[in-house]
Amino acid sequence: MKRYLYLSIIVASLWACKHTTNHDEAQKIINFAQSIDENPAELFELVFIKLETNDNSLVGNFVAQIEVVHEKLIILTGGRHINLLVFDLSGKFDRSIGKVGRGPGEYIVPISFSINYNDNVISVIDIAQKKIISYSLDNYKFLFDNMMEYDSFCFEFLSNDKILWKNANYQDNMSDWNFIITDLKQHFLNKYVRRDFVTGYFTGPTKSIYKSEETVFAYTQYNPIIYQFFNDEVIPAYKIKFGKHQLPPLEYLLKVSTNNNNFIAELNASNYISYYCVFDAANTLGIFYSVSQNPYIGIFDKDKKRVYHYSKDNFQDMLKIGEMERPIGTIGDYVVSMLYPSHLLEKLTEGYVLDKKLHSMVSESQVDDNPFLFLFKLKDIL
C-alpha cells in the first residue's frame, strides 16, 4: 500500500495512575481467525462521491483525515497539496479553511484536527509551528492559536472540558506514557497506559484518538488493545486478534532498534504487522493493517458479532473498485476510503471490469481530477 503516513509506539496493556480502572482483559475480543468466508460484494453497500476539482479544491495524493461536521465534509490533505477543505455531502466544493503560511490562522504542516462541539470550533495541530490553530465552524474564520505544551500528533475533546492527547514525547519524564489528559488550557491532569518501548521513529495513523457515538477511543501501534476513555478513567474496550498474523513482540523491537536505529524498513519487510489503523463506524469496527507490505482489511459486525477478513487485493477485486487507499475515517455507518481517477483509468485501459456505477463516473473523469470518496457499509441482511 502506497503513501502510508506513520505514527508509532509500543505499549503494554498496563496503566498505573490514580482514577484508572485496572482491568486485565478487554471487554470484547475480536478474533479475525474466526472470519466468515463470504464474498464482500454480497455483504457491503457501496457509495461513490466525486469530489469537485478546481484550482482551490485540490486534494492531491494524501488524505490524513475526513470528518462530517454540520452536514459538511471536512478533509485534511497533505503532500503536494496541503489544505483543509470543505465540501458538501454531494462532493461540491465549498471553501478552504486557513491556508499555508506563517501568519495568523496559517499552517505549515497540519497533521490532524478535532471538533469542539460545545464551542463550535475546529482545532488543527500544526507540528511545524507546534501550534493548535482554531477556526469557527459558523463561518470557518480564524479565531485564535495556542502553542502546544506537549509533543503530540492528535488530541480529542472529552465531555468534561478536558483534552486527551496522544503523547509523542520520547525524551523526558513523560516518555513512559502513551496518553495525557489536560484541561482546556493544557494544564496537566493525568497520564495513562504505560509504554514498554520508547523510540523516536514512528509508524501508524496520524490520528489514533477518535470519537464513535460520542465516546472517545484511542489505541497505539503494536498493542492490540483499543481503549475507551471516560472522564477520569480508561478501560480496554476491544482486544484485536489478527489470526495468523502477529504484532511484533517487545524483544524483537528492542533488538532491531538497538542504539536508536531506524528499524522501520526492517519491520516493514518482516513477517510481523508493521502498521495498523482502526475505523469505527456505528455498526462496524474495522482494522486495516500491513504485513510484509501486503495490506489486509478486517471487519467486525457489532450487531451480529461476525468477523470478516480479506487481503486488500481480494477485497477490492471482488468489489470491482480497482485500487483503494487505506481507510481514512467514517461517515455514519460507512467506512471511507479514496479511489484515484488516474489509477482507475489505467485499470480500464488494461481491461479491468469496474463496478457499473463507478465505471460510469470514471468514464467522465480526467487523470488529474480529485479522487472519489469510496464509502462502504454492511448491508442490513437478516
C-alpha positions as CSV (number, residue, x, y, z in Angstrom):
1,M,0.0,0.0,0.0
2,K,1.4,3.3,-1.0
3,R,1.7,6.6,0.8
4,Y,1.3,5.5,4.4
5,L,1.8,8.3,6.9
6,Y,3.2,6.7,10.0
7,L,3.0,7.2,13.8
8,S,4.0,4.5,16.4
9,I,5.0,3.5,19.8
10,I,4.7,0.2,21.6
11,V,2.6,0.0,24.7
12,A,2.0,-2.6,27.3
13,S,-1.6,-3.0,28.4
14,L,-0.8,-1.6,31.8
15,W,-2.0,1.6,33.3
16,A,-1.0,2.7,36.8
17,C,-2.3,6.1,37.6
18,K,-4.9,7.1,40.1
19,H,-8.5,7.2,38.8
20,T,-7.6,4.4,36.3
21,T,-9.7,1.2,36.2
22,N,-7.3,-1.8,36.4
23,H,-8.7,-4.4,34.0
24,D,-6.6,-7.3,32.8
25,E,-8.7,-8.1,29.8
26,A,-10.7,-6.2,27.2
27,Q,-14.4,-6.2,27.3
28,K,-14.6,-7.6,23.8
29,I,-12.2,-9.8,21.9
30,I,-12.3,-9.6,18.1
31,N,-10.6,-12.6,16.6
32,F,-10.1,-12.5,12.8
33,A,-9.1,-16.1,12.8
34,Q,-12.9,-16.8,13.1
35,S,-13.6,-15.0,9.9
36,I,-16.7,-16.0,7.8
37,D,-15.7,-16.7,4.2
38,E,-18.2,-14.6,2.2
39,N,-17.9,-12.5,-0.9
40,P,-17.8,-8.8,0.1
41,A,-19.9,-8.0,-2.9
42,E,-22.8,-9.8,-1.2
43,L,-22.1,-8.1,2.2
44,F,-21.4,-4.4,1.5
45,E,-23.4,-1.5,0.3
46,L,-21.2,0.8,-1.8
47,V,-21.4,4.6,-2.4
48,F,-19.1,6.7,-4.6
49,I,-18.8,10.5,-4.2
50,K,-16.8,12.5,-6.8
51,L,-15.1,15.5,-5.2
52,E,-15.3,18.6,-7.3
53,T,-12.0,19.6,-8.9
54,N,-10.8,23.2,-9.3
55,D,-7.7,25.2,-8.5
56,N,-8.8,25.8,-4.9
57,S,-10.0,22.3,-4.1
58,L,-7.1,20.1,-5.0
59,V,-6.9,17.1,-2.7
60,G,-3.6,15.5,-4.0
61,N,-2.3,12.1,-3.2
62,F,-2.6,12.0,0.5
63,V,-5.6,12.5,2.8
64,A,-4.9,12.5,6.5
65,Q,-8.4,12.8,7.9
66,I,-12.0,13.2,7.0
67,E,-15.0,14.1,9.2
68,V,-18.6,15.1,8.6
69,V,-19.4,18.3,10.6
70,H,-22.7,20.1,10.4
71,E,-23.6,18.2,7.1
72,K,-20.3,19.2,5.5
73,L,-17.2,17.1,4.6
74,I,-14.0,18.4,6.1
75,I,-10.9,16.9,4.6
76,L,-7.3,17.4,5.7
77,T,-4.8,16.8,2.9
78,G,-1.0,16.6,2.8
79,G,1.8,16.0,0.4
80,R,2.0,18.4,-2.6
81,H,-1.4,19.9,-1.7
82,I,-1.7,20.9,1.9
83,N,-5.2,22.0,2.5
84,L,-8.1,21.9,5.0
85,L,-11.1,21.7,2.6
86,V,-14.8,21.8,3.0
87,F,-17.2,20.0,0.6
88,D,-20.9,19.4,0.8
89,L,-22.1,15.8,1.1
90,S,-22.5,15.6,-2.7
91,G,-18.8,16.4,-3.2
92,K,-19.3,20.1,-4.3
93,F,-16.5,22.3,-3.1
94,D,-17.5,24.9,-0.5
95,R,-14.3,26.6,0.7
96,S,-10.9,26.1,2.3
97,I,-10.1,26.7,6.0
98,G,-7.0,28.8,6.5
99,K,-4.0,28.4,4.2
100,V,-0.3,27.5,4.1
101,G,1.9,30.2,5.7
102,R,3.3,31.6,8.9
103,G,0.8,34.3,9.6
104,P,-2.2,34.4,11.9
105,G,-4.5,31.5,11.1
106,E,-2.0,29.9,8.7
107,Y,-0.4,26.5,8.9
108,I,2.7,24.7,7.6
109,V,2.3,21.0,8.4
110,P,-1.3,20.4,9.6
111,I,-1.5,16.8,10.7
112,S,-4.9,16.3,12.4
113,F,-7.9,18.2,13.6
114,S,-10.5,17.9,16.4
115,I,-14.0,19.3,16.8
116,N,-15.2,21.0,20.0
117,Y,-19.0,21.0,19.5
118,N,-19.6,22.9,22.7
119,D,-17.8,25.9,21.3
120,N,-18.5,25.1,17.7
121,V,-14.7,25.2,16.9
122,I,-12.4,23.2,14.7
123,S,-8.8,23.0,16.1
124,V,-5.9,21.9,13.9
125,I,-2.5,20.7,15.1
126,D,0.4,22.2,13.1
127,I,3.5,20.2,14.1
128,A,5.9,22.6,12.2
129,Q,4.9,25.6,14.3
130,K,3.9,23.4,17.3
131,K,0.6,25.3,17.4
132,I,-3.1,24.5,17.7
133,I,-4.9,26.7,15.3
134,S,-8.7,27.2,15.9
135,Y,-11.4,28.3,13.5
136,S,-15.1,29.0,13.9
137,L,-17.4,26.4,12.4
138,D,-20.0,29.1,11.8
139,N,-18.0,30.9,9.1
140,Y,-14.7,29.0,9.1
141,K,-12.8,32.1,10.1
142,F,-9.6,32.1,12.2
143,L,-10.3,32.6,15.9
144,F,-7.0,32.1,17.8
145,D,-4.0,29.9,18.2
146,N,-2.1,28.4,21.1
147,M,1.4,27.0,21.4
148,M,1.4,23.3,22.2
149,E,2.7,22.4,25.7
150,Y,3.2,18.7,24.7
151,D,4.6,16.8,21.7
152,S,1.5,15.3,20.0
153,F,0.1,14.4,16.6
154,C,-3.5,14.3,17.8
155,F,-5.9,15.0,20.6
156,E,-9.7,14.8,21.3
157,F,-12.0,16.8,23.4
158,L,-13.6,14.9,26.3
159,S,-17.0,15.7,27.6
160,N,-15.9,17.4,30.8
161,D,-13.8,20.3,29.5
162,K,-10.7,18.1,29.3
163,I,-8.4,17.1,26.4
164,L,-7.0,13.7,25.7
165,W,-3.6,13.8,24.0
166,K,-1.5,11.1,22.2
167,N,1.9,11.6,23.8
168,A,4.7,11.7,21.1
169,N,7.4,12.8,23.5
170,Y,10.2,10.2,23.8
171,Q,12.9,12.1,25.7
172,D,11.7,13.4,29.1
173,N,9.9,12.0,32.2
174,M,6.6,11.9,30.2
175,S,8.0,9.5,27.7
176,D,6.9,6.4,29.6
177,W,3.2,7.1,29.0
178,N,1.1,7.0,25.9
179,F,-1.8,9.3,26.8
180,I,-2.1,12.5,28.7
181,I,-5.2,14.3,29.9
182,T,-5.1,18.1,30.5
183,D,-7.7,20.8,31.0
184,L,-8.5,23.1,28.1
185,K,-5.6,25.4,29.0
186,Q,-3.2,22.4,28.7
187,H,-2.6,22.1,32.4
188,F,-1.5,18.5,33.2
189,L,-4.1,16.4,35.0
190,N,-3.2,12.7,34.5
191,K,-1.3,10.1,32.3
192,Y,-2.4,6.7,31.1
193,V,-1.2,3.4,29.5
194,R,2.5,2.9,30.2
195,R,5.0,2.3,27.4
196,D,7.5,-0.5,27.4
197,F,9.1,0.6,24.2
198,V,10.2,4.2,23.6
199,T,11.5,5.3,20.2
200,G,11.8,8.4,18.1
201,Y,10.7,6.5,15.0
202,F,7.0,6.4,14.4
203,T,4.6,4.3,12.4
204,G,0.8,4.4,12.4
205,P,-2.0,6.8,11.5
206,T,-1.7,10.5,12.4
207,K,-4.8,10.4,14.4
208,S,-5.1,7.4,16.7
209,I,-7.7,9.0,19.0
210,Y,-11.3,9.2,17.8
211,K,-14.9,9.6,18.7
212,S,-17.6,7.0,18.0
213,E,-21.1,7.5,19.1
214,E,-19.9,10.4,21.3
215,T,-17.4,8.1,23.1
216,V,-13.7,8.7,22.9
217,F,-11.4,5.7,22.0
218,A,-7.6,5.5,21.5
219,Y,-5.0,3.0,20.5
220,T,-1.3,2.7,19.9
221,Q,0.8,0.8,17.4
222,Y,1.8,-2.8,18.2
223,N,-0.6,-3.0,21.1
224,P,-3.8,-4.9,20.2
225,I,-6.0,-3.0,22.7
226,I,-8.4,-0.2,21.8
227,Y,-9.0,1.8,25.0
228,Q,-12.2,3.6,25.9
229,F,-11.8,6.9,27.8
230,F,-14.2,8.3,30.3
231,N,-13.8,11.5,32.4
232,D,-11.4,10.1,34.9
233,E,-10.7,6.5,33.8
234,V,-9.7,4.3,30.9
235,I,-10.8,0.8,30.2
236,P,-9.7,-1.7,27.5
237,A,-12.8,-1.9,25.2
238,Y,-11.6,-4.2,22.5
239,K,-8.7,-6.6,22.0
240,I,-7.8,-7.4,18.4
241,K,-6.5,-10.8,17.4
242,F,-5.2,-10.8,13.8
243,G,-5.5,-14.6,13.1
244,K,-2.3,-16.0,11.7
245,H,-0.6,-12.5,11.8
246,Q,1.1,-11.1,14.8
247,L,2.2,-7.8,16.2
248,P,6.0,-7.6,16.8
249,P,7.0,-8.7,20.3
250,L,8.9,-6.4,22.6
251,E,12.0,-8.5,22.4
252,Y,12.1,-8.1,18.6
253,L,11.5,-4.3,18.7
254,L,14.3,-3.8,21.2
255,K,16.7,-5.9,19.1
256,V,16.0,-4.1,15.8
257,S,16.1,-0.7,17.4
258,T,19.4,-1.1,19.2
259,N,21.3,2.2,19.6
260,N,18.2,4.0,18.4
261,N,18.5,2.5,14.9
262,N,15.8,3.3,12.4
263,F,14.1,0.0,12.4
264,I,11.0,0.8,10.2
265,A,12.3,-0.6,6.9
266,E,13.3,-3.9,8.6
267,L,9.9,-4.1,10.3
268,N,8.1,-3.4,7.0
269,A,9.9,-6.3,5.4
270,S,9.3,-8.7,8.3
271,N,6.5,-11.2,8.9
272,Y,5.1,-9.0,11.7
273,I,2.4,-6.5,11.5
274,S,4.2,-3.2,10.8
275,Y,1.2,-0.9,10.8
276,Y,-2.5,-0.9,11.7
277,C,-5.3,1.7,11.9
278,V,-8.9,1.5,13.3
279,F,-12.1,2.7,11.7
280,D,-15.1,2.6,14.0
281,A,-18.5,3.2,12.4
282,A,-21.9,3.0,14.1
283,N,-22.4,-0.8,13.4
284,T,-18.9,-1.8,12.2
285,L,-15.4,-1.9,13.7
286,G,-12.7,-2.5,11.2
287,I,-8.9,-2.9,11.1
288,F,-6.6,-2.1,8.2
289,Y,-3.1,-3.5,8.6
290,S,0.1,-4.4,6.8
291,V,2.4,-7.4,6.9
292,S,5.5,-7.6,4.6
293,Q,4.0,-4.6,2.8
294,N,0.9,-6.6,2.0
295,P,-2.3,-4.9,3.3
296,Y,-5.3,-6.6,4.9
297,I,-8.7,-5.5,6.0
298,G,-10.8,-7.0,8.8
299,I,-14.4,-6.1,9.6
300,F,-16.4,-6.8,12.8
301,D,-20.2,-6.6,12.6
302,K,-21.1,-5.2,16.0
303,D,-24.7,-6.2,15.8
304,K,-24.3,-9.8,14.6
305,K,-20.9,-10.4,16.2
306,R,-19.4,-11.7,13.0
307,V,-16.0,-11.1,11.6
308,Y,-14.8,-10.9,8.0
309,H,-11.2,-10.8,6.9
310,Y,-9.7,-10.2,3.4
311,S,-6.4,-9.3,1.8
312,K,-6.9,-5.8,0.3
313,D,-6.3,-7.2,-3.2
314,N,-9.1,-9.7,-2.9
315,F,-11.4,-7.2,-1.2
316,Q,-11.1,-4.5,-3.9
317,D,-11.2,-7.0,-6.8
318,M,-14.3,-8.7,-5.5
319,L,-16.0,-5.3,-5.1
320,K,-14.7,-4.3,-8.6
321,I,-13.4,-0.9,-7.3
322,G,-9.8,-1.0,-8.8
323,E,-7.2,0.3,-6.3
324,M,-8.4,1.6,-2.9
325,E,-6.3,3.6,-0.5
326,R,-6.3,2.8,3.2
327,P,-9.5,3.9,5.1
328,I,-9.3,7.5,6.3
329,G,-12.4,7.7,8.5
330,T,-16.1,7.0,8.9
331,I,-19.3,8.8,7.9
332,G,-22.2,7.5,9.9
333,D,-22.5,3.7,9.2
334,Y,-20.0,3.9,6.4
335,V,-16.2,3.4,6.3
336,V,-14.5,5.9,3.9
337,S,-11.5,5.3,1.6
338,M,-10.3,7.0,-1.6
339,L,-10.2,6.0,-5.2
340,Y,-7.9,7.9,-7.6
341,P,-9.1,8.5,-11.2
342,S,-5.6,8.1,-12.5
343,H,-5.5,4.5,-11.1
344,L,-9.0,3.7,-12.3
345,L,-8.5,5.0,-15.8
346,E,-5.3,2.9,-16.1
347,K,-7.2,-0.1,-14.9
348,L,-9.8,0.4,-17.6
349,T,-7.2,0.5,-20.3
350,E,-6.0,-2.8,-19.0
351,G,-9.4,-4.3,-19.4
352,Y,-10.4,-4.3,-15.7
353,V,-14.1,-4.6,-15.1
354,L,-15.3,-1.9,-12.7
355,D,-18.5,-1.7,-10.7
356,K,-21.1,-0.3,-13.2
357,K,-21.9,2.8,-11.2
358,L,-18.2,3.5,-10.7
359,H,-17.4,2.8,-14.3
360,S,-19.8,5.5,-15.4
361,M,-18.3,8.1,-13.1
362,V,-14.7,7.2,-14.0
363,S,-15.5,7.5,-17.8
364,E,-16.4,11.1,-17.2
365,S,-13.2,11.9,-15.2
366,Q,-9.7,13.2,-16.1
367,V,-6.4,11.8,-14.9
368,D,-5.7,14.8,-12.6
369,D,-9.2,15.0,-11.1
370,N,-9.8,14.9,-7.4
371,P,-10.4,11.4,-6.0
372,F,-13.6,9.6,-5.4
373,L,-14.7,9.0,-1.9
374,F,-15.5,5.3,-1.6
375,L,-18.0,4.5,1.2
376,F,-18.9,1.0,2.2
377,K,-21.0,-0.5,5.0
378,L,-22.5,-3.8,5.8
379,K,-25.9,-4.4,4.3
380,D,-28.9,-4.8,6.5
381,I,-29.3,-8.5,5.9
382,L,-31.3,-10.7,8.3
